[in-house]
Amino acid sequence: MEPANINNMTVLAAGAHPDDIEFRMTGTLLLLKEKGVNIHMWNIASGSCGSDTHDAETISKIRWEEACASAELIGAVMHPPIVGDLEIFHIPPQIAKATALIREVKPDIILLPSPQDYMEDHENACRLIVTGAFSRGIRNYKSDPPVPPWMGQTALYHAMPASPRDNLRRRVKAGQYVDITTVMDKKEAMLACHRSQKEWLDFSQETDSYIDSMKSMSRVMGEMSGQSDWAEGWRRHNHKGYADPEYDPLSDILGDLCWTDPTYEVTLDEGM
């Protein structure tokens, strides 16, 4: 595998729907941006079901504009969705599109949803990105559109599920915590770009304030870390097929701002 260029690193943050990245990932993105990392964002679904007043085409346009406004605040490249809401599935056509994007972006770091969450769109988005990343260097796998294979190392970090609990309501513990205290205001500003989401969550999930919900989650992560007031939690994907065993660019770039819980990971067997 090709080594990463530490002076020109790239991160791809991928979520299922518009605002998923802002809820769970943008604190870490903002800190990486401050270190000079190139930022890419991708919402796989369009947000087409996220309204009780607009039709699918209208709300998709609104949510794309909101997502672009959020990305602009951080100077990120925003990639367009490929399906509507509730249409994310781990199927060949969508895997081919995910692979093409990863080959094009060449991310040293991929931030992606939790493998377990309350909604299958989130879980399916995770599976798509994992498979797309694994397929990035397979020469006989044809992406859509066709993009040459890329053999660079990439580290996958899973964001925390809502609450944070899995789909069976069990508490989920992070392996790494990023202290986002210094960028909380900017994280809030990015989420606030998704104005239509407040109306939808008020209606569909009786969530009075999506910003308050984000802050509550960030506060819980800080408490779980025992290291900071506000945090985002991450679980690093198995390295096999993606990078060397010790490849952990999130820790390398963020230093003391990224704390690894020593009780979370088991020691890797030698030679495995």
Buried (B, 14 or more C-beta within 10 A) or exposed (E): EEEBEEEEBBBBBBBBBBBBBBBBBBBBBBBBBBEEBBBBBBBBBBBBBBBEEBEBEEBBBBBBEBBBBBBEBBEBEBBEBBBBBBBBBBEEEBBBBBBBBBBBBBBBBBBBBBBBBBBBBBBBBBBBBBBBBBBBBEEEBBBBEEBEBBEBBBBBBBBBBBBBBBBEEEEBEBBBBBBBEBBBEBBBBBBBBBEBBBBBBBEEEEBEEBBEBBBEBBBBBBEBBEBBEBBBBBBBBEBEBBBEEEBBBBBBBBEEBBBBBEEEEEEEEEEE
